[in-house]
Amino acid sequence: MSGSSAPYVATGRSPDRATGLVTIHFEPLSRTHARGTFECGVPALDDWFRTRASQDERRNIARVFVALDDDGIVGFYGLSMFTLTLEDLPPELTSRLPKYRALPAALIGRLARYVRARDQGVGELLLGDAITRVLGAAQSVAAFAIVVDAKDDAAIAFYRTFGFVQFPSTPDRLFLLAQTAAAGLELARKK
């Protein structure tokens, strides 16, 4: 799976009551995407998406992707390169690593889904698309881990469901080893 705009399907409520499925596809953020009414329920995320996401794109701070259904944007996330230090990681992991000052990682930043898409699996699809894109990029640019910043306890619980582990000194920041993510995607493809 390339993480392109190939459609993904999530179960849940949708305009298509016959199937109970909603088709979601992903695109890079562009000027054509109407962001002004987006609401995820977290004001800081809403504000960033409405007012600063395109600026971060232009400045090469983040690559922003949107998830769309027939009614428009249902979610978004940003991707950036990132570095970790050995001190960031749990001791049981660092004992097996080279003693480099910085380890390469990718950051999935500001992942959010529209309130109208609640309980439709959109958050899972956003995360899956982001991980797929990171792993695709990691074939050209190394990434030891995938990092996320959680806004609250519900977000921490969400990420932990997918195997993300909290950093010892920063519990609202979590990571998933890229190797673990790749194995998980491979297992999901076989199902």
N, C-alpha and C positions, 0 to 999 in steps of 0.2 A: 504494500500500500504506500503510495507516494505522498499522501497528505495534500494532494492537489484539490481541485474543486470537485472531486468525485463525491457523489452523494453518500451520506451515511443515513441510516434509519434508526429512529428511537421509538420505542413503544410508549404509548400514553395518549392523552386526549389530543385530538387534532381536528381540523376542518373535515377530514375524511373519516366520518364516523363508521363507514362500512368496514374499513380495515383496522382502525384504531392506531394507525401509524402516521408519523409525520416525517417527511423527507427534509433533511437538512443538508445544505452544502456550504462549503467554506471558500472564502475569497480573501485576498489581501484587502485591507482597508483602502478605500478610494474616496474621492470627492463626491461620487454618486450615491454613497451610502448616507441615508438620512439618520443622523444620530441625535437630533435635538430632543426627541421624546423618550430616548432610551432610559429605562429605570430598572435597576437590579435590586434596589432596596438598601444599598450602601452608598450614601451621598458622595463619599470620596471617590468611589469607582465611577459613579455616574458622571461626576464633574470631570474627572480625567478623560473619560471616553468622549464626552461631548466637546470639551474645550482644548485638550492637550494631546490627545492621541496622534493626531495628524502632525503636530509639531515634533513629537518624538520620532515619528517616521522620517520626516524631512531631515532631522538632525542626526539620523542613524543611531538613535538611542534605543529604539525598539522597532521590531517588525510587528505590526498589528494585523490580526486576522479576525474576520467576522463570520459568524454562522448565520445563515439565512434560511428562512422557510418562505412559503408563499406570501406571507404578510410582512416580510422584512427581516430586520436584524433580530435574532433571538439570543445572541451572545457574542462575546469577543474574548480575545486574549492577546497578550504581547509576548514576544520572544526576544531575548537578549543574550549575549555572551556574558560569562560570569567567571569569577575565580574563587576558589576555596583555599584556605590554608589548612595545614594538618591540625592546627589547634581548633578549627571549626568542627572537626569530625570526632565521632566517638573513638576512644582509645583502642577498642577491639578491632577497629577498621584500620587505624593508622599503623599498627604494627606490621602490616603486610604491604605498606606503600613506600615508594622511594621518598626520601627526605627533601623533596623540592619545596621551595618557598611558596609556590602557587600551583594549584591543580586546576585544570580546565573544567568548566561546567557550563550549563545552559540554565537560564532563568526563565521560567514561565511566570510572567508578571501580569497582575491585574485581570485574572480570569473571572468573568462574570456572565450570568445568563439573565435575560429579561424576566421580569416578574410574571409576565403572561405565559412563560414557558416553564414555570415551576412544575415539578413532578412529571416531566416528560423525558427525562434522561439527557437533557441538553448539556448539563454540566459534565456528565461523563463523556459525551461526544466531544465537547470542547477540549477536555483533558486528553482524550485519546488522539485527537488531531494534533494537538500541540506536541505530545510525546512522539508521534509518528514523524512530524517535521524535524524535531530535534535529532532523532535517530538517523533520519536521512542526511541531515547536515553533518552528523558525527562521522559519516563515512569519508568526509573531506576535511573536517576540522574536529579534532578530538574533543570529546566531552566525557569526563569521568562520571559525572552525576548530573541529574536534573534537579533544580532547586525551585521551590515555590515559597512565597510569603503568604501566610494565612492572615486574614483580617480579624478573625474571631474564632471562638471555640468550635462553632459549626463547620467552618472551613477547615480547621485542623482535623476534625473527625472525618470530613469528606476525603481529604488527601490521605489520611491514614488507612482508609478503606482500600486504597489502591497500592498500599505498600510503602508509602512515604514515611520516613522516620524523622522525628524532631531532632534538631541540633541540640546538643547538651546545654550550650550556653545561650541559645536563642530559641525558645520553644515555639515561637510563632513562625519560624523558618524551618522548612522540612526539605528532605532530599530523598531521591530515589537513584540508586546506582544505574547508570545507563545500561550496564550489562543485565541487570535485573529487569529493566523496562523492555529491553529487546527480547528477553526470554518470555516475558509476559505477553508481548504482542505476537510472538511466534506461536505460543500456546493458543491464544485467542483465534488466530487464523486457522488453526487445525480443527477448531470446533465447528 
